[in-house]
Amino acid sequence: MSKDIQSPTANPASSEALNPGRREFLRASTALSAAALMSLVPPGVRNAAWASGSDAPEKPEVKIGFIPLTDCASVVIAAEKGFDKKYGIKIVPSKEASWAGVRDKLVNGELDAAHVLYGLIYGLQLGVAGPRKDMAVLMTLNHNGQAITMNNQLRAKGVTDGEGLARLVKAEPKEWTFAQTFPTGTHAMWLYYWMATYGIHPFNDVKVITVPPPQMVANMRVDKMDGYCVGEPWNARAVHDKIGFSALTTQDIWVDHPEKVLGTTLEFVQKYPNTCRAMIAAILDASKYIDTMANRSEVARIISGKAYVNTEFSVIEGRMLGRYDNGLGRTWQDKNYMKFYNDGMVNYPYLSDGMWFLTQHKRWGLLKDHPDYLAVARAVNQIELYKQAAAMTKTPLPKSDLRTSRLIDGTVWDGRNPRAYADGFKIKV
């Protein structure tokens, strides 16, 4: 279970609940940086400063790319509900077809920023996800809420979980095919981690392919794959269409895991720092709105529209509310549903989160040598800019840039010895 290193927290069923760990998290938000003092400035004075141009966004309109997934919600809601206007910008959401397309448009400047896979940004930073480019993570957009789906043919063979899959792969060697959404991305890392936990080598024992998120269900329907890891609603969609079932959620792999980020190039940050701060602030306000549970059905309806996710409202709403049906006869209320704010614990760009993806890139041979993990994370994650936006929006901050998490296989990740962590796995490339 994830927690701030100096402030362990439980994981409440709703953002309104406040436990002792969270009270500590809230207390920890004071005096972390000089930027925090901005929160003490009366709003009218702050707005006057914006109007006078001292901190005005250099670029008043920003094009933010997104993939049709439930976790694009904070970008969409920032635009739809006008949270962007408060900070002097206009966010124009741009629907994209694939993560490779998002990557290319970010790099060549067609997009100003994007709702994007954490590991894609880090992969570009080190040149293993495309041409090397200095990149930036402005904030984390969500925790939890992805899943691994398997088809009904596996179910017919008695496979409903990782242990069952491991037995089948050993008993019936063949080209079992699983899909992820981008080679250095989050879904690839969740899929590989889950398989390895049960003794399946994701490169030796099965075949792994790359498929854009909105195409997952269609490809499974025509038997192009045995399973996939993707964001919602494409797992719920497979259950709804009765072509597959959810073997597990990614919060079962790592409670409160980092997922999508607001990413851009370092060049954009350096050229438009005020604009970046305004984007972060607007999306923080949108994230607060979404994490008020009374708003979630409305949010699901908005993002279900053709311009955004383009699927039935009911397919999105259930898991947005934490109501899960795995397609195997089990239903439950998941306290670790997809979260967008969680009193600020979601959005902070922890250095340890970015470093974790690097350890997995090294584990699976995407990186040939150990990078300077901490230096890379400090270069990519724009913590000071985030703190300024957090002060503007009265968003709490943690005490540390690192946090501790226990994953499904029992290993503990705290960011303190990434080289040993990356080398310590039994199954790796």
C-alpha positions as CSV (number, residue, x, y, z in Angstrom):
1,M,0.0,0.0,0.0
2,S,1.3,3.5,-0.9
3,K,2.1,6.0,1.7
4,D,4.2,9.1,2.2
5,I,7.4,8.1,3.8
6,Q,7.0,10.4,6.8
7,S,3.3,10.3,6.8
8,P,1.7,6.9,6.4
9,T,-1.9,7.1,5.1
10,A,-4.8,4.7,4.9
11,N,-6.9,4.7,1.7
12,P,-10.4,6.0,2.4
13,A,-13.5,5.0,0.4
14,S,-14.2,8.6,-0.5
15,S,-12.4,11.9,-0.7
16,E,-14.5,13.3,2.0
17,A,-13.2,10.9,4.6
18,L,-10.3,12.2,6.7
19,N,-8.2,9.8,8.7
20,P,-5.1,10.5,10.9
21,G,-2.7,9.8,8.0
22,R,-4.4,12.3,5.8
23,R,-4.6,14.9,8.6
24,E,-0.8,14.6,8.8
25,F,-0.6,14.9,5.0
26,L,-2.6,18.1,5.3
27,R,-0.4,19.5,8.1
28,A,2.7,18.6,6.0
29,S,1.6,21.0,3.3
30,T,2.7,24.2,5.2
31,A,6.0,26.0,4.7
32,L,7.4,23.6,2.1
33,S,8.6,26.4,-0.2
34,A,8.5,30.1,-0.6
35,A,5.8,29.5,-3.2
36,A,3.5,28.3,-0.5
37,L,3.3,31.9,0.8
38,M,1.3,32.7,-2.3
39,S,-1.7,30.9,-0.7
40,L,-1.7,33.7,2.0
41,V,-2.2,36.4,-0.6
42,P,-5.9,37.5,-0.8
43,P,-7.4,36.2,-4.1
44,G,-8.2,39.7,-5.2
45,V,-4.6,40.8,-5.0
46,R,-3.5,37.6,-6.8
47,N,-6.0,38.2,-9.6
48,A,-4.9,41.8,-9.9
49,A,-1.3,40.6,-10.3
50,W,-2.4,38.3,-13.1
51,A,-4.4,41.1,-14.7
52,S,-1.4,43.4,-14.6
53,G,0.7,40.8,-16.4
54,S,3.4,40.1,-13.9
55,D,2.5,36.4,-13.8
56,A,0.3,36.3,-16.8
57,P,0.4,33.2,-19.0
58,E,2.7,33.7,-22.0
59,K,0.5,31.5,-24.2
60,P,-3.2,32.1,-23.5
61,E,-4.5,29.1,-25.5
62,V,-3.0,25.6,-25.0
63,K,-3.7,22.5,-26.9
64,I,-3.6,19.4,-24.6
65,G,-3.7,16.0,-26.2
66,F,-5.6,13.1,-24.7
67,I,-6.4,9.5,-25.5
68,P,-10.1,8.3,-25.1
69,L,-9.8,6.9,-21.6
70,T,-11.6,7.6,-18.3
71,D,-8.5,9.2,-16.8
72,C,-8.5,12.0,-19.4
73,A,-11.3,13.5,-17.3
74,S,-9.4,16.2,-15.4
75,V,-8.1,17.7,-18.7
76,V,-11.6,17.6,-20.2
77,I,-13.3,19.0,-17.1
78,A,-10.8,21.8,-16.8
79,A,-11.9,23.0,-20.2
80,E,-15.6,22.1,-20.0
81,K,-16.2,23.7,-16.6
82,G,-14.1,26.7,-17.2
83,F,-11.5,26.1,-14.5
84,D,-8.9,27.2,-17.1
85,K,-10.4,30.7,-17.4
86,K,-9.7,31.4,-13.7
87,Y,-6.0,31.2,-14.5
88,G,-6.0,33.2,-17.7
89,I,-5.8,30.4,-20.2
90,K,-8.0,28.4,-22.6
91,I,-7.4,24.6,-22.6
92,V,-8.3,23.0,-26.0
93,P,-8.5,19.2,-25.5
94,S,-7.3,17.4,-28.6
95,K,-8.4,13.8,-29.1
96,E,-5.6,11.5,-30.3
97,A,-5.6,8.0,-31.8
98,S,-2.6,6.4,-30.1
99,W,0.2,7.0,-27.6
100,A,2.7,6.9,-30.5
101,G,0.8,9.8,-32.0
102,V,0.8,11.7,-28.7
103,R,4.6,11.2,-28.5
104,D,5.2,12.5,-32.0
105,K,3.0,15.5,-31.6
106,L,4.5,16.4,-28.3
107,V,8.0,16.2,-29.7
108,N,7.3,18.2,-32.8
109,G,5.3,20.8,-31.0
110,E,1.8,20.1,-32.5
111,L,0.6,19.6,-28.9
112,D,1.6,21.9,-26.1
113,A,1.0,19.2,-23.5
114,A,-0.8,15.9,-23.1
115,H,-2.6,13.5,-20.8
116,V,0.1,10.9,-21.2
117,L,1.6,7.7,-19.9
118,Y,4.2,8.3,-17.1
119,G,6.7,5.9,-18.7
120,L,6.3,7.4,-22.1
121,I,7.7,10.7,-20.9
122,Y,10.6,9.0,-19.1
123,G,11.2,6.8,-22.2
124,L,11.6,9.9,-24.3
125,Q,13.9,11.5,-21.8
126,L,16.3,8.6,-22.1
127,G,15.7,7.9,-25.8
128,V,14.1,4.5,-25.5
129,A,10.6,5.5,-26.5
130,G,11.5,7.4,-29.6
131,P,14.1,10.1,-30.4
132,R,15.7,11.4,-27.2
133,K,14.1,14.7,-26.0
134,D,14.2,16.6,-22.8
135,M,10.8,16.2,-21.3
136,A,8.8,17.4,-18.3
137,V,6.2,16.0,-15.9
138,L,4.1,18.8,-14.6
139,M,1.8,16.8,-12.3
140,T,0.3,13.3,-11.9
141,L,-3.3,13.1,-13.2
142,N,-4.6,10.0,-11.5
143,H,-4.0,7.0,-9.3
144,N,-5.4,3.5,-9.8
145,G,-8.2,2.5,-12.2
146,Q,-6.6,0.3,-14.9
147,A,-7.0,-3.4,-15.2
148,I,-5.9,-6.6,-16.9
149,T,-8.6,-8.3,-19.0
150,M,-8.6,-11.8,-20.4
151,N,-10.9,-13.4,-22.9
152,N,-13.6,-16.0,-22.4
153,Q,-11.5,-18.7,-24.2
154,L,-9.1,-18.6,-21.2
155,R,-12.0,-18.7,-18.8
156,A,-13.2,-21.8,-20.6
157,K,-9.8,-23.4,-19.9
158,G,-10.2,-22.6,-16.2
159,V,-8.0,-19.5,-16.2
160,T,-9.3,-16.6,-14.1
161,D,-6.1,-15.2,-12.5
162,G,-2.4,-15.1,-12.6
163,E,-1.8,-18.5,-11.0
164,G,-4.2,-20.1,-13.5
165,L,-2.5,-18.4,-16.4
166,A,0.9,-19.6,-15.2
167,R,-0.3,-23.2,-15.1
168,L,-1.7,-23.0,-18.6
169,V,1.3,-21.3,-20.1
170,K,3.5,-24.1,-18.7
171,A,1.1,-26.9,-19.6
172,E,0.3,-25.7,-23.1
173,P,3.2,-23.8,-24.6
174,K,2.1,-21.8,-27.6
175,E,2.0,-18.2,-28.7
176,W,-0.2,-16.8,-26.0
177,T,-0.7,-13.2,-27.0
178,F,-1.2,-10.2,-24.6
179,A,-1.4,-6.5,-25.4
180,Q,-0.2,-3.3,-23.8
181,T,-0.6,0.2,-25.0
182,F,3.1,1.5,-25.4
183,P,6.4,-0.3,-24.8
184,T,7.7,2.0,-22.0
185,G,4.3,2.9,-20.7
186,T,2.4,2.2,-17.6
187,H,0.2,-0.6,-19.0
188,A,3.2,-2.6,-20.2
189,M,4.9,-2.3,-16.8
190,W,1.7,-3.4,-15.0
191,L,1.3,-6.4,-17.3
192,Y,4.9,-7.5,-17.0
193,Y,5.0,-7.0,-13.3
194,W,1.8,-9.1,-12.8
195,M,3.0,-11.9,-15.1
196,A,6.5,-12.1,-13.4
197,T,4.8,-12.2,-10.0
198,Y,3.4,-15.6,-11.0
199,G,6.5,-16.9,-12.7
200,I,5.6,-15.9,-16.3
201,H,8.4,-14.3,-18.3
202,P,6.7,-11.7,-20.4
203,F,9.3,-11.9,-23.2
204,N,10.1,-15.6,-23.2
205,D,6.8,-17.3,-22.2
206,V,4.2,-15.2,-24.1
207,K,4.0,-12.8,-27.0
208,V,3.3,-9.2,-26.1
209,I,2.0,-6.7,-28.7
210,T,1.2,-3.0,-28.7
211,V,-2.4,-1.9,-29.4
212,P,-3.9,1.6,-28.9
213,P,-6.4,1.7,-26.0
214,P,-9.6,2.3,-28.0
215,Q,-8.8,-0.7,-30.2
216,M,-8.4,-3.2,-27.5
217,V,-11.9,-4.5,-27.3
218,A,-12.3,-4.8,-31.1
219,N,-9.0,-6.8,-31.3
220,M,-10.1,-9.2,-28.5
221,R,-13.5,-9.6,-30.2
222,V,-11.8,-11.1,-33.3
223,D,-9.4,-13.2,-31.3
224,K,-6.2,-11.2,-31.9
225,M,-5.2,-11.5,-28.3
226,D,-5.8,-13.6,-25.2
227,G,-5.6,-10.6,-22.8
228,Y,-4.6,-7.0,-22.4
229,C,-3.8,-4.3,-19.9
230,V,-5.4,-0.9,-20.5
231,G,-7.1,1.9,-18.8
232,E,-10.9,2.2,-18.3
233,P,-13.4,2.1,-19.7
234,W,-12.0,-0.6,-22.1
235,N,-11.9,-3.2,-19.4
236,A,-15.5,-2.6,-18.3
237,R,-16.4,-2.5,-22.0
238,A,-15.1,-6.1,-22.5
239,V,-17.2,-7.2,-19.5
240,H,-20.3,-5.3,-20.8
241,D,-19.9,-6.9,-24.2
242,K,-19.4,-10.3,-22.7
243,I,-16.1,-11.0,-24.5
244,G,-13.8,-11.0,-21.5
245,F,-13.4,-10.5,-17.8
246,S,-11.2,-8.5,-15.4
247,A,-8.5,-10.8,-14.0
248,L,-7.4,-8.0,-11.6
249,T,-7.2,-4.3,-11.3
250,T,-3.9,-2.4,-11.3
251,Q,-4.6,-1.2,-7.8
252,D,-4.3,-4.9,-6.9
253,I,-0.8,-4.7,-8.2
254,W,0.1,-1.4,-6.4
255,V,-2.4,0.6,-4.3
256,D,-2.4,4.2,-5.3
257,H,0.0,3.7,-8.2
258,P,0.9,6.6,-10.4
259,E,-0.7,6.5,-13.8
260,K,-1.2,9.3,-16.3
261,V,0.7,12.6,-16.1
262,L,0.4,16.0,-17.6
263,G,3.5,15.9,-19.8
264,T,5.2,18.3,-22.1
265,T,8.7,19.1,-23.3
266,L,11.3,20.9,-21.1
267,E,11.6,23.4,-23.9
268,F,7.9,24.3,-23.5
269,V,8.3,24.7,-19.7
270,Q,11.3,27.0,-20.1
271,K,9.6,29.1,-22.7
272,Y,6.1,29.3,-21.0
273,P,6.5,28.7,-17.3
274,N,3.5,30.9,-16.3
275,T,1.4,29.0,-18.8
276,C,2.5,25.7,-17.3
277,R,1.7,26.9,-13.8
278,A,-1.7,27.9,-15.0
279,M,-2.4,24.5,-16.6
280,I,-1.4,22.8,-13.4
281,A,-3.6,25.0,-11.3
282,A,-6.7,24.6,-13.6
283,I,-6.3,20.9,-13.7
284,L,-5.9,20.7,-9.9
285,D,-9.2,22.6,-9.5
286,A,-10.8,20.2,-12.0
287,S,-9.3,17.2,-10.1
288,K,-10.9,18.5,-6.9
289,Y,-14.2,18.7,-8.7
290,I,-14.0,15.2,-10.0
291,D,-13.1,13.7,-6.6
292,T,-16.2,15.1,-5.1
293,M,-18.2,11.9,-5.5
294,A,-21.5,13.7,-6.1
295,N,-20.0,15.1,-9.3
296,R,-18.7,11.8,-10.7
297,S,-21.9,10.8,-12.6
298,E,-22.0,14.2,-14.3
299,V,-18.3,13.8,-15.2
300,A,-18.8,10.3,-16.6
301,R,-21.6,11.7,-18.8
302,I,-19.5,14.5,-20.1
303,I,-16.5,12.4,-21.0
304,S,-18.7,9.6,-22.5
305,G,-19.5,12.0,-25.4
306,K,-18.4,11.5,-28.9
307,A,-15.8,14.2,-28.7
308,Y,-14.1,12.4,-25.8
309,V,-14.3,8.7,-24.9
310,N,-17.2,7.9,-27.1
311,T,-18.8,5.0,-25.3
312,E,-21.9,4.4,-23.2
313,F,-22.2,6.5,-20.1
314,S,-23.1,3.4,-18.0
315,V,-19.8,1.7,-19.0
316,I,-17.8,4.6,-17.7
317,E,-19.9,5.5,-14.6
318,G,-19.7,2.2,-12.7
319,R,-16.0,2.0,-12.2
320,M,-15.7,5.8,-11.9
321,L,-17.9,5.3,-8.8
322,G,-15.8,2.4,-7.6
323,R,-18.5,-0.2,-8.5
324,Y,-16.8,-3.2,-10.0
325,D,-18.2,-6.2,-11.8
326,N,-15.4,-8.5,-13.0
327,G,-17.5,-10.5,-15.4
328,L,-17.0,-13.7,-13.4
329,G,-19.9,-13.2,-11.0
330,R,-18.2,-11.0,-8.5
331,T,-19.2,-7.4,-7.8
332,W,-17.7,-5.1,-5.2
333,Q,-17.2,-1.5,-4.1
334,D,-13.5,-0.8,-4.5
335,K,-12.1,1.7,-2.0
336,N,-9.1,2.1,-4.3
337,Y,-11.1,3.3,-7.3
338,M,-9.6,5.8,-9.8
339,K,-8.7,9.0,-7.9
340,F,-7.8,12.3,-9.4
341,Y,-7.1,14.5,-6.3
342,N,-7.4,12.7,-2.9
343,D,-6.6,15.9,-1.0
344,G,-3.5,16.4,-3.3
345,M,-1.9,13.1,-2.7
346,V,-2.6,12.1,-6.3
347,N,-1.1,15.0,-8.1
348,Y,2.3,15.6,-6.5
349,P,5.1,14.5,-9.0
350,Y,7.0,12.3,-6.6
351,L,10.5,11.6,-7.6
352,S,10.2,8.0,-6.5
353,D,7.2,7.5,-8.9
354,G,9.3,8.5,-11.9
355,M,12.3,6.5,-10.7
356,W,10.1,3.4,-10.4
357,F,9.4,3.4,-14.1
358,L,13.1,3.7,-14.8
359,T,13.8,0.6,-12.6
360,Q,11.3,-1.4,-14.7
361,H,12.8,-0.1,-18.0
362,K,16.1,-1.4,-16.7
363,R,14.6,-4.7,-15.5
364,W,13.1,-5.5,-18.9
365,G,16.1,-4.5,-21.0
366,L,14.7,-1.2,-22.4
367,L,17.6,0.5,-20.7
368,K,21.0,-1.3,-21.1
369,D,22.7,0.4,-18.2
370,H,21.6,2.0,-15.0
371,P,20.9,5.7,-15.4
372,D,21.4,8.2,-12.6
373,Y,17.9,7.5,-11.4
374,L,17.5,10.5,-9.0
375,A,19.1,13.0,-11.4
376,V,16.8,12.0,-14.2
377,A,13.7,12.3,-12.0
378,R,14.8,15.7,-10.7
379,A,15.3,16.9,-14.3
380,V,11.9,15.6,-15.5
381,N,9.5,16.2,-12.6
382,Q,8.8,19.9,-12.3
383,I,8.3,20.0,-8.5
384,E,8.9,23.7,-7.9
385,L,6.5,24.7,-10.6
386,Y,3.9,22.2,-9.2
387,K,4.4,23.7,-5.7
388,Q,3.6,27.2,-7.0
389,A,0.4,25.9,-8.6
390,A,-0.4,24.0,-5.4
391,A,-0.1,27.2,-3.4
392,M,-2.4,29.0,-5.8
393,T,-5.1,26.3,-5.4
394,K,-4.5,25.6,-1.7
395,T,-3.5,22.0,-2.6
396,P,-1.7,20.2,0.3
397,L,1.9,19.0,-0.2
398,P,3.7,16.0,1.2
399,K,6.8,16.2,3.4
400,S,9.0,14.3,1.1
401,D,9.6,13.9,-2.7
402,L,9.7,10.1,-2.1
403,R,7.0,7.7,-1.0
404,T,7.0,4.1,0.1
405,S,4.8,1.4,-1.6
406,R,4.4,-2.3,-1.2
407,L,3.6,-4.1,-4.5
408,I,1.7,-7.4,-5.2
409,D,4.8,-9.5,-4.9
410,G,5.7,-8.2,-1.5
411,T,8.6,-6.0,-2.6
412,V,8.8,-2.5,-1.1
413,W,9.7,0.5,-3.2
414,D,10.8,3.7,-1.6
415,G,13.2,5.2,-4.1
416,R,16.2,5.0,-1.9
417,N,18.3,2.3,-3.7
418,P,16.9,2.1,-7.3
419,R,19.9,0.2,-8.7
420,A,19.6,-2.6,-6.2
421,Y,15.8,-2.7,-6.6
422,A,16.1,-3.0,-10.4
423,D,18.7,-5.8,-10.1
424,G,16.8,-7.6,-7.4
425,F,14.1,-9.3,-9.4
426,K,14.3,-13.0,-10.1
427,I,12.5,-12.6,-13.5
428,K,14.1,-10.0,-15.7
429,V,15.8,-9.6,-19.0
